[in-house]
Amino acid sequence: MTLIRRLSTAPRNLAEQVIRSRTSLPRWANRAIDHVADNPDGLFGRLAARSLGSYGPDDLPPPTAAPDTDVRVYVGPTNYAAQGWSWSRALDGAGGSVGARNMAVAVPGGFSFTADTEVPVAVYHRSREWQERELEAVLRFTHVLFEAERPLFGRLFSRDVAQEARELAARGVSTAFMCHGTDIRLPSSHVSQTPWSPYLEPGLYLDRYEAEARRNRALLDSLGRPTFVSTPDLLIDVPYATWCPVVVDPVRWARPAPEDRERPVVVHVPSHTTIKGTQLIRPVLERLDAEGVVEYREITGVPSADMPEIFAGADVVLDQFRLGSFGVAACEAMASGRVVVGHVLPQVRDAVRATTGQDLPVVEATPDTVEEVLRGLAADPDLRRRICTQGVEYVREVHDGRLSATVLLDKWVNA
């Protein structure tokens, strides 16, 4: 029987509901919401900022301390899947002359990932004291990496990233940008890349995605700074960028090889069901489960700390079937020694091969072919073992942080 776990899903489900509900709002209402977001210093923008909650003096974190190295890299402010922290640790390990620290904005009800500096969202947006102190601290760094084209200092510069970058440059700080996904992925372009694009979903409010991606691309074009992408599919949206692989800890995720079960356990842990394509594959998986071909477990809302054991109980991990790429979750599952199945565009596989000399060991499947692929994997434990071994070796070579640090140093810090 299909096992569906729903733990602490309220924030994630609320986010999906908000995105979907905007399609049912009248056009004037959506324009009003977007206007508030785009004009933080206006009356309604200030009221929206106050809705983020209050804070006291004890809520202000200390300014981020620069490392005692010749080269000092500051990364912020999103830390998606702890990647800001992970790239910082990778740079820390690159040599004695380089050190890095990251800052992340903590959103109530969101995922909590390790960060060097964590600032509450109300403090980030509303505390002039924290904003000015953090700016002075950042000016002690030699390099600053903006994540997802987001401002580092809340409303200090009216959330104007270009103005922040110019201020830092004027003070001798070298800047660069890291694109993560929806911040730069253009929906109108993506729908032509794969017939399963989530941007074909009628329930998504696309105007905001499209406008933000275009605005962020214009920002990158105008500043002309070194630009990186965390997943290789984004090279389609920013052709002049460089892929900087996401980082996972192979030691943390390492687990004993799974048993040769006659009925393999297939796990799917969607962070966003619409984007991952869960609804497109669920009927197939439930049917395979009912036939006894696989045991299907669909799991949501699991804290990051529990994920290694979730993967340890699986034989096959289903990643995503709509974006045509792969990210942190797929790498974590491969590091765990599990078969990863998902839809990856040919140009993404080509980019991985061109950069690393390796073939991406994610088994290709679309919503149309996932049943055939899973039946084949279920019937061939030797094939599953070979793929598992390839996945572990791939992550150790490409996603343990060494390549990521080399990319950042060669294409930016030491360039």
HELIX and SHEET records of a PDB file:
HELIX    1   1 ALA A   10  SER A   21  1                                  12    
HELIX    2   2 ARG A   22  SER A   24  5                                   3    
HELIX    3   3 ARG A   27  ASP A   38  1                                  12    
HELIX    4   4 LEU A   43  ARG A   50  1                                   8    
HELIX    5   5 PRO A   57  ASP A   59  5                                   3    
HELIX    6   6 TYR A   80  ALA A   82  5                                   3    
HELIX    7   7 GLN A   83  ASP A   92  1                                  10    
HELIX    8   8 VAL A  121  ARG A  126  1                                   6    
HELIX    9   9 ARG A  128  VAL A  138  1                                  11    
HELIX   10  10 VAL A  161  ALA A  170  1                                  10    
HELIX   11  11 PRO A  187  HIS A  190  1                                   4    
HELIX   12  12 PRO A  198  LEU A  200  5                                   3    
HELIX   13  13 LEU A  206  LEU A  223  1                                  18    
HELIX   14  14 PRO A  232  ILE A  236  5                                   5    
HELIX   15  15 PRO A  250  TRP A  253  1                                   4    
HELIX   16  16 THR A  273  LYS A  276  1                                   4    
HELIX   17  17 THR A  278  GLU A  291  1                                  14    
HELIX   18  18 SER A  304  ASP A  306  5                                   3    
HELIX   19  19 MET A  307  ALA A  312  1                                   6    
HELIX   20  20 VAL A  328  ALA A  335  1                                   8    
HELIX   21  21 PRO A  346  THR A  356  1                                  11    
HELIX   22  22 VAL A  370  ALA A  378  1                                   9    
HELIX   23  23 PRO A  381  VAL A  398  1                                  18    
HELIX   24  24 ARG A  402  LEU A  408  1                                   7    
HELIX   25  25 LEU A  409  VAL A  413  3                                   5    
SHEET    1   A 6 LEU A   3  ARG A   6  0                                        
SHEET    2   A 6 GLU A 295  THR A 300  1                                        
SHEET    3   A 6 VAL A 265  HIS A 268  1                                        
SHEET    4   A 6 VAL A 316  LEU A 318  1                                        
SHEET    5   A 6 VAL A 339  GLY A 342  1                                        
SHEET    6   A 6 VAL A 363  GLU A 364  1                                        
SHEET    1   B 7 THR A 117  PRO A 120  0                                        
SHEET    2   B 7 VAL A  98  ALA A 106  1                                        
SHEET    3   B 7 VAL A  71  GLY A  76  1                                        
SHEET    4   B 7 HIS A 143  GLU A 147  1                                        
SHEET    5   B 7 SER A 174  CYS A 179  1                                        
SHEET    6   B 7 THR A 227  VAL A 229  1                                        
SHEET    7   B 7 THR A 242  TRP A 243  1                                        
END                                                                             
